Amino acid sequence: MSKEALLKLEDKELSFPIIEGTENEKAIDLRTLRAQTGYITFDEGFGNTGSCQSEITFINGEKGILRYRGYPIEQIAEKSTFIDSAHLIIYGELPTEEQRTRFLVDLIKTCNIDTRMVRQFEAFPPSAHPMSILTSMMGSLSSYYPELSTNDRVLDLENFDRSAASAISKVMTVAAMSHRIANGLPINYPKKDLTYAENFLHLMFSSPNDEYVAPKEVSEALDLILLLHADHEQNCSTSTVRMVGSSGANLFASITAGVCALWGPLHGGANMGVIKMLEAIHAEGDDGSRFIEEAKSGNSGKRLMGFGHRVYKNFDPRAKIIGQACERLLDALGTKDPCLDIARNLEQAALNDEYFIKRNLYPNVDFYSGIMMRAIGIPLDMFTVMFAIGRMPGWVANWHEVASQPKGKINRPRQVFQGPNERDLPADYNQR
């Protein structure tokens, strides 16, 4: 017997079906509520609203669980790579050797960009933010590769393998080029014998007379950062990609909207906030101790960035993984940076101080990823760009999930209007 939820509204009693997910998540299906009653539900920020049924990523914030297509993030991080996890997220399974080879070939084939796009970079002023450049360039892909972005569902799905590979490979190339040109440096081009992470580092840091060869510890650290950001369920940017995709928009248009959503400091800028906080603490001659006490007082107005998480109520499973990787990277590089010393002090205080333990203010993934990228040499204004590179597989997979629904509807939330009632223009008003 199917389960139902009963709603008593005015003098009516209505029943609505219960949807149950594979992880025992339960939702009340209220799709017919307005048609039956004229009422809608109100849930500002959609914090309690299921916007879709998805097979990609599962999160249990109370228990600190994150799984890609059913696989725990701990296992994926230990045994997989960013590219294999991207294949898993997009296609539903880890690649076979043959599939991995084909996927890598597709990435290599599509990583370069049209030479006319290179000239487009030069039109941006030197002060342009890398995220501004990234949104513009990713949006322009539809112009340069129209065969992959037709806004015809049948054709876009037929070309999905190529467009998916293009999105993942070109975002890396565009991101690195935006950094090089903004800093007056000659651009580099990808190499087919390098891994994804190695290629990005080469694109960023090589020069004509000094090719950058990434130490293994650095390329592995970057690969892990990207892997841990590859998807995170229905966050702001992913929901935006699905929203735009529901209109019938092609993959490039939809992921560009995702980049725009990620640019917001409340979404993609958290790891930048960590570094700015560390720099501010150092500038005040503090080792973090005074800052901790001021933050605990609640009166200083100082916020501890990179601690706690809106979704994870006890701990961020990605933070446990990346925290250990952060220590390995810093030890391998032998980095001497007072801001990193301050970060270690903050970490130990949060892990051992009863004030933070009681409030579940543990270091999250943004805390460690910011520190690691600083150690690798990624400029601060590129941090959100790095987030976009890592999140690309999730955006691609979610777009495909929407595009593949034969009876999919355009997303169209309702509102509760709180403006003025109907009124007439003043009798003496006439500008014609």
C-alpha positions as CSV (number, residue, x, y, z in Angstrom):
1,M,0.0,0.0,0.0
2,S,1.5,3.4,-1.0
3,K,2.1,5.9,1.7
4,E,0.3,9.2,1.7
5,A,0.5,12.5,3.6
6,L,-2.8,14.1,4.8
7,L,-3.2,17.9,4.8
8,K,-6.1,19.6,6.5
9,L,-6.8,22.9,4.8
10,E,-9.8,25.0,5.6
11,D,-12.7,22.5,5.5
12,K,-10.9,20.0,3.2
13,E,-8.7,17.1,3.9
14,L,-6.4,16.2,1.0
15,S,-3.9,13.4,0.5
16,F,-0.6,13.6,-1.3
17,P,1.7,10.8,-2.2
18,I,5.1,10.2,-0.5
19,I,8.2,9.8,-2.7
20,E,10.9,7.7,-1.1
21,G,14.5,7.8,-2.2
22,T,16.9,4.9,-2.4
23,E,18.6,6.2,0.8
24,N,15.2,6.3,2.6
25,E,14.8,10.0,2.1
26,K,11.2,11.0,2.1
27,A,9.4,13.8,0.3
28,I,5.7,14.8,0.1
29,D,4.7,15.2,-3.5
30,L,2.8,18.5,-3.6
31,R,2.8,19.0,-7.3
32,T,-1.0,19.1,-7.5
33,L,-1.5,21.3,-4.4
34,R,-2.1,24.5,-6.3
35,A,-4.4,22.9,-8.8
36,Q,-6.5,21.3,-6.0
37,T,-6.5,24.2,-3.6
38,G,-5.1,27.4,-5.1
39,Y,-2.4,27.4,-2.4
40,I,1.4,27.1,-2.9
41,T,4.1,26.2,-0.4
42,F,6.5,28.9,0.8
43,D,10.1,27.9,1.4
44,E,12.5,30.8,1.0
45,G,15.9,29.7,-0.2
46,F,14.5,26.2,-1.0
47,G,16.1,24.8,2.1
48,N,13.3,22.3,2.6
49,T,12.3,21.8,-1.1
50,G,13.2,18.9,-3.3
51,S,13.7,20.4,-6.7
52,C,14.4,17.2,-8.6
53,Q,14.9,13.4,-8.4
54,S,18.6,12.7,-9.2
55,E,20.8,9.6,-9.4
56,I,24.2,11.4,-9.2
57,T,25.3,12.5,-5.7
58,F,24.0,11.6,-2.2
59,I,24.7,13.7,0.9
60,N,23.6,13.1,4.5
61,G,24.7,16.2,6.4
62,E,23.8,14.8,9.8
63,K,26.1,11.8,9.4
64,G,28.8,13.4,7.3
65,I,28.2,11.2,4.2
66,L,29.1,12.1,0.6
67,R,28.8,9.6,-2.2
68,Y,29.4,9.9,-6.0
69,R,27.0,7.5,-7.7
70,G,26.9,5.4,-4.5
71,Y,30.7,5.3,-3.9
72,P,31.8,6.9,-0.6
73,I,34.0,9.9,-1.2
74,E,36.7,8.4,1.1
75,Q,37.1,5.4,-1.3
76,I,37.0,7.6,-4.4
77,A,39.6,10.0,-3.0
78,E,41.9,7.1,-1.9
79,K,41.8,5.1,-5.1
80,S,40.5,7.2,-8.0
81,T,41.5,10.3,-9.9
82,F,39.7,13.4,-10.9
83,I,39.2,12.2,-14.5
84,D,37.9,8.8,-13.4
85,S,35.6,10.4,-10.9
86,A,34.4,12.8,-13.7
87,H,33.6,9.8,-15.8
88,L,31.7,8.2,-12.9
89,I,29.7,11.3,-12.2
90,I,28.8,11.9,-15.8
91,Y,28.2,8.3,-17.0
92,G,27.2,6.5,-13.8
93,E,30.1,4.1,-13.6
94,L,33.9,4.1,-13.2
95,P,35.5,3.7,-16.6
96,T,36.9,0.4,-17.9
97,E,40.4,0.6,-19.4
98,E,38.9,1.1,-22.9
99,Q,36.5,3.8,-21.7
100,R,39.2,5.6,-19.8
101,T,41.4,5.7,-22.9
102,R,38.6,6.9,-25.0
103,F,37.6,9.6,-22.5
104,L,41.2,10.8,-22.2
105,V,41.5,10.9,-26.0
106,D,38.3,13.0,-26.2
107,L,39.8,15.4,-23.5
108,I,43.0,15.8,-25.4
109,K,41.2,16.4,-28.7
110,T,39.0,19.1,-27.3
111,C,41.4,20.9,-24.9
112,N,42.6,23.5,-27.4
113,I,40.4,26.5,-28.2
114,D,39.7,28.2,-31.5
115,T,42.5,30.6,-32.3
116,R,40.0,33.4,-32.7
117,M,39.1,33.0,-29.1
118,V,42.7,33.8,-28.1
119,R,42.3,37.3,-29.7
120,Q,39.1,37.7,-27.6
121,F,41.2,37.4,-24.4
122,E,43.2,40.5,-25.4
123,A,40.0,42.6,-25.4
124,F,39.7,42.3,-21.6
125,P,41.3,45.1,-19.5
126,P,44.2,44.1,-17.2
127,S,41.9,44.7,-14.2
128,A,39.4,42.1,-15.4
129,H,38.6,39.4,-12.7
130,P,39.4,35.9,-13.9
131,M,35.9,34.8,-13.1
132,S,34.6,37.6,-15.4
133,I,36.8,36.3,-18.2
134,L,35.8,32.7,-17.5
135,T,32.1,33.5,-17.8
136,S,32.5,35.4,-21.0
137,M,34.8,32.8,-22.6
138,M,32.7,29.8,-21.6
139,G,29.6,31.5,-22.8
140,S,31.2,32.2,-26.2
141,L,31.9,28.5,-26.8
142,S,28.4,28.3,-28.3
143,S,29.5,30.7,-31.0
144,Y,32.8,28.9,-31.9
145,Y,31.4,25.3,-31.6
146,P,27.8,25.7,-32.8
147,E,27.6,22.0,-33.7
148,L,27.9,21.1,-30.0
149,S,25.4,23.8,-28.8
150,T,22.3,23.8,-31.0
151,N,19.6,24.2,-28.4
152,D,18.0,21.2,-30.1
153,R,17.6,18.5,-27.5
154,V,18.0,15.6,-29.9
155,L,21.2,17.0,-31.5
156,D,22.7,18.2,-28.3
157,L,22.2,14.7,-26.7
158,E,23.7,13.0,-29.8
159,N,26.8,15.2,-29.5
160,F,26.9,15.0,-25.7
161,D,30.2,13.0,-25.4
162,R,32.1,15.6,-27.4
163,S,30.4,18.6,-25.6
164,A,31.0,17.1,-22.2
165,A,34.7,16.5,-23.0
166,S,34.9,20.0,-24.4
167,A,33.5,21.6,-21.3
168,I,35.9,19.7,-18.9
169,S,39.0,20.3,-21.1
170,K,38.3,23.8,-22.3
171,V,37.5,25.2,-18.9
172,M,41.1,24.3,-17.9
173,T,42.6,25.9,-20.9
174,V,40.5,29.1,-20.7
175,A,41.2,29.5,-17.0
176,A,44.9,29.2,-17.4
177,M,44.9,31.5,-20.4
178,S,42.9,34.2,-18.6
179,H,45.6,34.2,-15.9
180,R,48.5,34.4,-18.3
181,I,47.1,37.2,-20.5
182,A,45.9,39.2,-17.5
183,N,49.5,39.2,-16.2
184,G,51.1,40.0,-19.5
185,L,52.5,36.5,-19.9
186,P,52.7,34.4,-23.2
187,I,50.0,31.7,-23.3
188,N,50.8,28.0,-23.2
189,Y,49.1,25.1,-24.9
190,P,48.1,21.7,-23.5
191,K,50.3,18.6,-23.9
192,K,48.9,15.2,-24.7
193,D,51.4,13.3,-22.5
194,L,50.4,15.1,-19.2
195,T,47.6,14.3,-16.8
196,Y,44.8,16.8,-16.4
197,A,46.3,18.3,-13.2
198,E,49.8,18.4,-14.7
199,N,48.5,20.0,-17.9
200,F,46.8,22.8,-15.9
201,L,50.0,23.5,-13.9
202,H,52.0,23.6,-17.1
203,L,49.5,26.0,-18.7
204,M,49.7,28.2,-15.6
205,F,53.4,28.2,-14.8
206,S,55.5,27.3,-17.8
207,S,57.4,30.0,-19.7
208,P,59.1,29.8,-23.2
209,N,62.6,29.3,-21.7
210,D,61.6,27.5,-18.5
211,E,59.0,24.7,-18.7
212,Y,57.3,24.0,-15.4
213,V,57.3,20.3,-14.4
214,A,55.0,19.7,-11.5
215,P,56.4,17.7,-8.6
216,K,54.3,14.6,-8.1
217,E,53.1,15.9,-4.7
218,V,51.8,19.1,-6.3
219,S,49.9,17.5,-9.2
220,E,48.4,14.8,-6.9
221,A,47.3,17.5,-4.4
222,L,45.7,19.5,-7.2
223,D,44.0,16.4,-8.6
224,L,42.5,15.7,-5.2
225,I,41.2,19.2,-4.8
226,L,39.4,19.0,-8.1
227,L,38.1,15.5,-7.3
228,L,36.6,16.6,-3.9
229,H,34.8,19.5,-5.6
230,A,33.5,17.5,-8.6
231,D,29.9,17.4,-7.4
232,H,28.0,18.3,-4.3
233,E,24.3,17.7,-5.0
234,Q,21.8,20.6,-5.5
235,N,23.9,23.6,-4.4
236,C,23.4,27.1,-5.8
237,S,25.4,26.7,-9.0
238,T,24.3,23.1,-9.8
239,S,20.6,24.1,-9.3
240,T,21.2,27.0,-11.6
241,V,22.6,24.7,-14.3
242,R,19.5,22.6,-14.0
243,M,17.2,25.6,-14.1
244,V,18.8,27.0,-17.3
245,G,19.0,23.5,-18.8
246,S,15.3,23.0,-18.2
247,S,14.5,25.8,-20.7
248,G,16.1,23.7,-23.4
249,A,19.4,25.7,-23.3
250,N,22.5,23.8,-24.5
251,L,25.3,22.5,-22.3
252,F,27.6,25.5,-22.8
253,A,24.9,28.1,-22.0
254,S,23.9,26.1,-18.9
255,I,27.3,25.6,-17.4
256,T,28.1,29.3,-18.0
257,A,25.2,30.1,-15.8
258,G,26.7,27.8,-13.2
259,V,30.0,29.7,-13.4
260,C,28.1,33.0,-12.8
261,A,26.3,31.5,-9.7
262,L,29.6,30.2,-8.4
263,W,31.2,33.6,-8.6
264,G,29.0,34.8,-5.6
265,P,31.1,35.1,-2.5
266,L,28.5,33.1,-0.5
267,H,29.1,30.1,-2.8
268,G,32.5,29.9,-4.5
269,G,34.5,32.5,-2.6
270,A,34.8,30.7,0.8
271,N,38.4,29.5,0.2
272,M,39.4,33.1,-0.7
273,G,37.9,34.2,2.5
274,V,40.2,31.8,4.4
275,I,43.4,33.3,2.9
276,K,42.2,36.9,3.4
277,M,41.5,36.1,7.1
278,L,45.0,34.6,7.5
279,E,46.6,37.6,5.9
280,A,44.7,40.0,8.1
281,I,45.7,38.0,11.2
282,H,49.3,38.1,10.1
283,A,49.2,41.9,9.4
284,E,48.1,42.5,13.0
285,G,51.1,40.6,14.3
286,D,49.0,37.8,15.7
287,D,49.7,34.1,15.5
288,G,46.0,33.3,15.6
289,S,45.6,33.1,19.4
290,R,44.2,36.6,19.8
291,F,41.9,36.2,16.8
292,I,40.5,33.0,18.3
293,E,39.6,34.6,21.5
294,E,38.1,37.6,19.8
295,A,36.0,35.4,17.6
296,K,34.8,33.4,20.6
297,S,33.7,36.6,22.4
298,G,31.1,37.3,19.7
299,N,31.6,41.0,20.1
300,S,34.6,41.7,17.8
301,G,32.7,41.2,14.5
302,K,35.5,38.8,13.4
303,R,34.4,35.7,11.6
304,L,36.3,32.4,11.5
305,M,36.3,31.6,7.8
306,G,36.5,28.0,6.6
307,F,34.9,26.4,9.7
308,G,31.6,24.7,9.9
309,H,29.3,23.9,6.9
310,R,25.6,24.7,6.1
311,V,25.0,21.1,5.0
312,Y,27.3,19.0,7.2
313,K,26.2,19.4,10.8
314,N,28.9,17.4,12.5
315,F,31.9,17.2,10.0
316,D,32.7,17.6,6.4
317,P,33.9,14.2,5.1
318,R,36.0,16.0,2.4
319,A,37.8,18.0,5.1
320,K,39.1,14.8,6.8
321,I,40.6,13.7,3.5
322,I,42.0,17.0,2.3
323,G,43.4,17.9,5.8
324,Q,45.7,14.9,5.7
325,A,46.7,15.7,2.1
326,C,47.4,19.3,3.1
327,E,49.9,18.2,5.7
328,R,51.6,15.9,3.1
329,L,51.8,18.7,0.6
330,L,53.2,21.3,3.0
331,D,55.8,18.8,4.3
332,A,56.9,17.8,0.8
333,L,57.3,21.5,-0.3
334,G,58.9,22.6,2.9
335,T,56.9,25.8,2.6
336,K,57.8,28.6,5.0
337,D,54.8,30.9,5.2
338,P,53.6,32.7,8.3
339,C,50.0,32.5,7.1
340,L,50.3,28.7,6.9
341,D,51.6,28.6,10.5
342,I,48.6,30.7,11.6
343,A,46.3,28.2,9.7
344,R,47.8,25.3,11.7
345,N,47.2,27.2,15.0
346,L,43.6,27.9,14.0
347,E,43.1,24.3,13.0
348,Q,44.4,22.9,16.3
349,A,42.3,25.4,18.3
350,A,39.1,24.4,16.5
351,L,39.8,20.7,16.9
352,N,40.7,20.9,20.6
353,D,38.8,23.9,22.1
354,E,35.5,23.0,23.7
355,Y,33.9,26.2,22.4
356,F,34.4,25.1,18.8
357,I,33.7,21.4,19.5
358,K,30.3,22.1,21.0
359,R,29.3,24.3,18.1
360,N,30.6,21.8,15.4
361,L,32.9,24.5,14.1
362,Y,35.4,22.1,12.5
363,P,37.7,23.0,9.6
364,N,35.9,22.4,6.3
365,V,37.1,21.6,2.8
366,D,37.5,25.3,1.9
367,F,39.9,25.9,4.8
368,Y,42.3,23.3,3.5
369,S,41.9,23.8,-0.2
370,G,42.7,27.5,0.2
371,I,45.9,26.7,2.1
372,M,46.9,24.1,-0.5
373,M,46.3,26.3,-3.5
374,R,48.3,29.1,-1.8
375,A,51.2,26.6,-1.3
376,I,51.0,25.4,-4.9
377,G,51.2,29.0,-6.1
378,I,47.7,29.5,-7.4
379,P,46.9,33.3,-7.2
380,L,44.1,34.3,-4.8
381,D,41.9,35.7,-7.6
382,M,42.0,32.3,-9.3
383,F,40.6,30.3,-6.3
384,T,37.0,30.5,-7.5
385,V,38.1,29.6,-11.0
386,M,39.7,26.4,-9.6
387,F,36.4,25.6,-7.9
388,A,34.7,26.0,-11.3
389,I,37.2,23.6,-13.0
390,G,36.5,21.0,-10.3
391,R,32.8,21.4,-10.3
392,M,32.5,21.0,-14.1
393,P,31.7,17.2,-14.1
394,G,28.8,17.7,-11.7
395,W,27.4,20.5,-13.8
396,V,27.7,18.4,-17.0
397,A,26.1,15.4,-15.3
398,N,23.2,17.4,-13.9
399,W,22.6,19.1,-17.3
400,H,22.5,15.7,-19.0
401,E,20.0,14.4,-16.3
402,V,17.7,17.3,-17.1
403,A,18.1,17.1,-20.9
404,S,17.5,13.3,-20.9
405,Q,14.0,13.6,-19.4
406,P,11.5,13.1,-22.3
407,K,8.7,15.0,-20.5
408,G,10.8,17.5,-18.6
409,K,9.2,20.8,-17.6
410,I,10.8,24.2,-17.6
411,N,11.6,25.1,-14.0
412,R,9.3,27.9,-12.8
413,P,9.0,28.7,-9.1
414,R,6.0,30.5,-7.7
415,Q,6.0,33.6,-5.4
416,V,3.9,35.1,-2.7
417,F,3.3,38.7,-3.9
418,Q,3.6,41.3,-1.2
419,G,3.5,44.5,-3.4
420,P,0.7,47.1,-3.8
421,N,-2.8,46.1,-4.8
422,E,-4.3,47.2,-8.1
423,R,-4.3,51.0,-8.3
424,D,-4.9,53.7,-11.0
425,L,-2.4,56.2,-12.2
426,P,-3.0,59.7,-10.8
427,A,-5.6,61.7,-12.8
428,D,-3.2,64.5,-13.6
429,Y,-0.4,62.1,-14.8
430,N,0.0,62.1,-18.5
431,Q,3.4,62.2,-20.2
432,R,2.2,61.5,-23.8
